[in-house]
């Protein structure tokens, strides 16, 4: 596994600015040329070129308004944030596309993922013991069904049983599938920044 850079607070703010500029441009509120050139220059820094999984989450008045990302490290952090910001705003099938008048109320969060690792477990009780609430993002798969929750979701679902049950439902499976089916589990961690 390649060494992954920890981003600084300033670099996190750069990614938040990138996400906001990307969405603003799509809704017809482009940034000034100077702001665009500044961000372009900042994004040349080596950490932003690393291939990592990224997520962009939009919240409005404390409620989820869009969340899209890629788990696999298939593109640079900068490219991933740009693509996922636009997708979270306009392509999350759970929500209507973001409207111009909503944009000023939106708070943006970006997450940079570590590479997912398989979690070996013997049974449901062992799985409950091995997951680390608040630390692990979880990918659950069984056949064609699959879903993920970022570690931030533990804030809403602090009980591991509830977290796994909701993750199964998100994957289109029965809530107790994590107990009855022995799905494949992979975990990852994130560094996240929010406005």
N, C-alpha and C positions, 0 to 999 in steps of 0.2 A: 504494500500500500504506500502511495506517495505521501510525503509529508505535506500536511495542509496548513496553510498560514492562518493564524488567528488575526482577524481584522481589528483595527483600532476603532474607537468611537467616531473619529473623524471620517474614516473610510466608510463606516456604517451610515453616517449622515450623507456622504456622497451618493451612496446607493439609494437612500430615501429620496434625495433630490432627483436622481435619475428616474426613479419610478414615477415621481410626481410630474416631472417634465414630460415623460413619455405619455402619460394619460392626458395631461393638459393639451399637448399637441393634437392628440386624437379628437378632443372635444372642441377644438378651435380656439384654444387659449395658449398659443405658443409662447415660450420663454423668450427673453431678449437674446439677441445674437451673442452678446457678451456672456450671459449666463450659460448659453449652450456651449460656447467655446471653452469656458472655464471647466465645465463638467467633462467635456471631451478630453481636455488636457489631464485632469485628475484621473480619468479612467485608464490612462496609459500606464499607470503604476502596475507593477508585476502582480500583486495579489488579485487584481480584477481580471487578469488573464487566465487564472487557474480555472481548470474545468471542475465545476462542483454542481451539485444539485441545488436549486434555489426555489423559494416560494415567495409570493407576494400576497399579503392578506390586506383587505380593505375592511375597515369598520366604520360604521356611521351611527352616531349617538349610542355607542357601546354595543351595537349589534353587528354581526357579520354581514358584510355587503358584497363579498367576493373573495375567493381564495383559489389561486391556481399556482401550480408549480411543477417542477420536474425533479424526481428523486435521483435519477441517473445523472452522473456528471458528463453530459453530452456536449456542453458548450461552456464558454467562459462565463464567469460570474456576471460580468457586465451585460453580455448578450441575454443570459437567462433572466436577469432582473427586468431588462427592457421588454422582452417577449411576455414574461409572466405578469408584468404590470398591466399591459394592454389586455391580456387574456382575463385577468381577475376583474378588470373594469367592464369588459364588454362581452366576454365569452363564457362566463360561469353560468351553466345552464340552470342553476338554482335561482338565479336573479335576472331581472330585466337589465339590459345594458345601462350603465351609469349615465345619468343625465347631467348636463352642464350645471344646472341649478343645485344638484346634490354635491358637486365636487368639492366645494369649500368646506363642507361638513365631514368629509372623509379623512380618516386617519389611516396612514399607511404603515405597514410593518413588513420588513423583509427578513427572510430566514435563509441562512447559508448552511447547507447540510454537510455532514461528514458522509463518507461512503457507507452505505448500509451493510451490516454484518449479520450473517445467520445467527439465530438464537436457538441453540439446541436445548430441548426440554423433554422430560419423560412423560409428563401428564399435566392436566390442568392445574393441579396444586403446585407443581414444580414451576410452571409458567408464571403463576401468581408471585412466587418467591423471587424469580429471576428478573422480572421487569422492574425498572426503577422509575416510579412516578415522578413527574416533573423533570426528568433527565432524558428518558428515552422517547424518541419518536418511534412509532411502531408501524410496520408494514405487515398486513395479514393477507395471506393468499391461500385459496383452496380451489384447484382447477382453474377455470376462467374467472372466478370471482376474486376480487382483491380491493383493498382500500388502505389508506394511510391516515394517521393522525399525527400532526406535529406535536412536539413535547408541550407546547403551550396549551393544548387541549386538556391536559391534566388539571389546569386551573378550574375548568368547568366540571370535569369528571374525575375528582381525586381518588375515588375508589376504583381499584384495578378491575374488579368485576364489571362495574358500570362502563368503564373505559373500553374494555374488550367487547362488551355486549353492543355498545353503540358502534364500535368499529365494524363488527360483523354485520349490523344492520346497514351501515354505509356501503358495505361490499355486496349488499343484496342477499345476505344469508340470514338464517335464524339467529336471534340474539345469543343463544347458548351454543352456537357452532364452535366457539373457541374451546368449549368444554367437551363437546361430543365428537368433534371431527379431527382433532390434532392438525390444525392448519399450519402452513409454513409461516414462521415468524422471523422477520428481520428487524433490527433496530438501528437507529442512527441518532446522532445528537445534532443540535443546531446552535448557531450563534445568531441571535436575532436582535434587530434594531427597530425601534418604533418612534414615530413622530411625537 
